[in-house]
């Protein structure tokens, strides 16, 4: 009988502790009120910071090289008309750009195996553009740090692109 009485008291104490703990749970809750009337400015500032971070991540140079820039066309004597990195991509119709998921419409270049397929580079060449040129490595056929710019015609490759020494930044390494 004595043992039975202690079990009942233990049960009541346990129920009492559970009820007290669950009812006092709110006393540990902290509430923060933001009475700032300029909440839109905070969101705008945050969006600018995110865009700044994304821009730096996309357009910050991972590495820099110096090499010769030349031009080529898909039907040159040593060319097969197919890109080494993506043989299914049609350049025989005069296409010289590629729609990259991150960088948009970019030019196509050939490089040596030093740069993996899908590498994005940026370089300045006043012969080609007054703005920096963004290109993707989709072909092979050159040595060292040279870059071969896919051109719409042999005349453009020879007269406009020609041969020059450039410094280029690697923005993304491979796909």
C-alpha positions, 0 to 999 in steps of 0.5 A: 500500500505504501508503495502504491501511494508513492507511485501516485505522488510521483505521478502527480509531481511529474504531471505538475513539472510538465505543466509548469514547464510547458506554461513557462516556455513563453518566458524564454521567448524574445521578441524583436520589433523593428520600428524603422520606417525605412524598411524599403531602403534596407531591402534595396541596399541588401539587393545592391549588395547581392548584385555586387556579390554576384557581379564579383563572382561572375566577373572577378578574374580567377587567373590572367594570361598573356598570349597571341590573339588570332582569328579563324573560320570554321572552314579553314584548311586545317579545320573540320567544321566541328567544335572540339568541345561540343561537336553538335553545336552548329557553326557551319551556318556562320554562328560565331557566338554561344548562349552561355547560361551565366554570361549570356551571348558570348563569342567562341574561341579556341585555345590549347588544353591549358584552358578546359572546355567551357572556360570563360575569358575576358580580353580587350582588343580594340580591333574587335570591340571598344568594350571588353570581349567575353568568350567561351572556350569551345574549340582546340587547335592552338598552343600555349596561351594563344587564343583563336577567335572564331570569325564570320569570314576569312577576311574579317579574321585576317584584316580585323582580328589579325595577330596581336598579343593580348592579356586575358582574364579567366572568369570561369574555369570549365563548365 
